[in-house]
C-alpha cells in the first residue's frame, strides 16, 4: 500500500484529548494485551501526547488517517479496520498482533510491493501458524526473529492454509512494511537486534540441508505464485484493453 510516497496528505493537527482517549480505547479494545501492558505503573503511554493526525491518500487511491508522535508514524486508521499499528509501534509492542513467519528473501519481495503468498508462509517456533480469521490484522517477520517487519490482513482463515503443502494463492494482503514510504515518514530507524535481510544464518547453511532446501522452495514458490496472479490478471483483460496496450508497447519499444 505504501510502496510509493503518499499522493496527498493534509496538514497535521493535534488530536483533542477526548479524541486521543477515544482512539486509545479503540486500540485497547482491539488489542487487550496492550491495555494490560500500558496500564502498568511507569509504562509508556500507548498514545503519546501530543498525538498529531492527518488525512492521506495513497498512490492507489486508498484513503486513511495517519497518527504521528515523536517524529514517527505510529498508527493508521483505514475504513473497516481497527487502529493499525505501524512497525514503529510494533517494535515497542511486538506481541500486539498474531505473528506469521517467512524468510528474508520473501520479506524483500514484500518491500517491493508483493503480498505474502501461501508458499511463503512457514510454521512459527511452536510448529504452527496463528489461529486467525479472514480479514484479521496480523504481523509478518522472518524465522528466528521476534519483532514484526510488516502488517497486513488475512486473505483467508488460517485454518484453510496448508503450510508447505504446495498450496497456492495469497495468504496475507500487505498494508505496511519496513522500508516502505510510511516507514520513511519516520526516523527511518531499523528494527531491534535485526540482521541484514540477506539472512546470514541462511547463507551459512549447507545448501543441501533440508532446511535450506525448504527455504529455497518457499522463496521460489512465493515468486511463482506472484507471477501466476499477474499472468491471470493479464489474461482477464478484454480484447479492447489488450488492443489499447499495443500502441504503448510500440512506443516504449521505439
N, C-alpha and C positions, 0 to 999 in steps of 0.2 A: 504493500500500500504506500509505503514511503520510500520506494526506490529512488524516485525523483524528488527534488525540492517541492515544497508546497506551492501550488499555483496561486493561492491567495491566502492571506492571513490578516485579520483585523488587528487593531491596536490592542495591546494588553491592558487590562484594568484589574485592580484588586477585587477579589470576592468580598462581599459583605460578610460579617461574622456569622450571620444567620445562614447565608448560603454555603459558607465553608463548613459549618456544622452539619448542615443537611447533606452535603456531598460526602462528608466523612461518615455519616451514619449509613449512607447508601453503600459505601465501601465496606463498612463493618458488617452490614447485613450480607453482603456478597462473600466476604472473607472473614468468618468468625475468628479464625486464629489470630488475625491482625488486631482485633479488638482486645483480645486477652493479652497479647504481647505489648501493645501500645498503652494499655491501661496500667501497666506495672509502674511502680514508683521509679522515677528517674528515666523512664523510657522517652525516646524522642517522639514528638507528635507525628501522627500519620500525615496530617495536612498542615504543613508549616504556615505560620502567619508572618508576613502576608503571603497569600497564595494568589498568583495572577492567572487570569484566564483570557483566552482569545478564540474566536471562531475561525475556522480554517476550511479550505477546500484543497483536496489533493489533485495531482495531475490527472487522475482518472475519475474526477468529479465526485469523490466521497466527501461529505461534509461532516464536521465534528467540532469539538471544543478541546483545546489543549490547556492543561493546567501546569504552571511553571512556578518553581521556587528555588532559591539559591542558584539561579542561572542554569537550571536543569528542567527539562520537561519531565514531570513526574506522573501525570495521569492523563488519560484520554477519555472523552465521552463520545461514543458513537450511538446512533439510534438503535434501540432494541437490545443494547448490551449494558451490563453493569459497568461501573467505573473500571477502566482498563489500566493496570499499572504498566509503566514503561520499564525498560531494562534497568534504568537508574533506580527506580523504586524496588524492583525485584532483587537487585543486588543487596539492598538493605533488608528485604523480606523474601528470601528465596523460597520459603515454604508457602507463600500465598496461593500459588496455582499448582494444580497437578502437573507433574513433570514427565515429558516424553524425551526419549534418548535417541540420538542418531550418532553419526561420525563426523569428524572435522570437515572432510571434503563436501559433505552434504550441507553443512552449515554455510559453506561458501556459496553453494547454489541458492540457499535462502537469501543470502546477502545480495545475490544477483537478481533476486525478484521471484524465485520459484516458490511454489507451495511445497509442503512436505508430502511426498508420495508414500504410500503404504510400504513399498520395498525399502524405503529409507528409515523405517521405524525399527528400533531394536529394543529388546527387553531391558527393563531397569535393573538395578542392583539385586532386587529380590526375584528376578526372573520373570516378572510380569509387566504389563502396562497398566496405567491407572484406569479405574472404572469410571468412565465419564459418558455423557450422552451427546448426541449430535447437537452442535451449536454451542457447547460449553467452551469457556475460555480455558486455555492450557498454556503451559510454558514448554520450551524446547531447549535442550542443551546437548552437549557431547558426552559420550560414555566416559565414566571416570571423573566427571566434573559435577559439582553440586550447585552451581549458580546458573540461572536461566540466561539464555542468549537470544531468545526470540519468544514472541507471543502470537497466538492465533486462536482460531475457533475450529472445533472438530467438524470435519466433513461428514462423519458418520459416527455412530456409537462405537466405543472401543470394543464392545462385545462382538461386533461384526468384523473386527480386524483380526486376521490370522497372520501373526507375525512370522516372518521368514518362511512363508509357505508358497511364495511365488505369486501371491495375490497382487493385483494391480489396482490403480486408482489413487485418488487423493485421500490423505489421512487428515491433514490439518491445513486450513486456509490461513495463510500468513497475514498478520496485521502489521507487525513491527519486529525489527531485528537489529541487533548490534551492528553498527556501521551503516545504518540507513540514514535518510535525511532527517528523521525525527531525532535519532541519537546525535546527529551532527548539530542540532539546535542547542545541545547542552555543552558541557565542557570537554566532550569527546574522550572521557576517561575510559580506561579498559576495565573489564570485569576483574573482581578479586582473584588473585592467585591463578591467573589464566595464562596458559602457554599459548604459543602461536597456533593459529588454526590449522597449520600444516600437520599438527599432531605428531610430535617427535616420537612418542611412545609407539605409535603405529608404524612409523617408518623403520624403527629399530627391530620390529618383529620379523621373524623368519617369514619370507613371502609365501612359503608353502604351508605355514601353520594353519590349522582350522580357523582360528580367529581372524587371521589376516585375510584368508580366502572369503570368509563370511562378510567382512567389512568391504572388501573389494566388490563382491557381488552386490552388496547393498547399495553402494555408490552407483555401480553400473545400472542396476535395476531402477534406481531413482531417476537417473538421467533418461533411461529408455522410456520410463513411464511418462516423463515430461514431454518427450518427443512424440509419443503416441497421442497425447492430448492435443498437442499443437497440430499434428497431422490430421487428426479427426476434425478439428476446427476448420482447417483449410478445405477439407472435402465437404464440409457442410455449407460452404459458400455457394450462393446461387450462381448460375452461368453468367448472369449480368454482372455480379460482383467480380467474378473472375475476369470477365472481359474488361471491366473498369480498371483492373490492376495492370493490364498489359502495357498501356502507354507509360505508366510509371516505371515499370521494369525496363522498358526500352530506353526511356530517358536516363535511367540510372546506368544502363549499360554503356550509353554514349559518354 
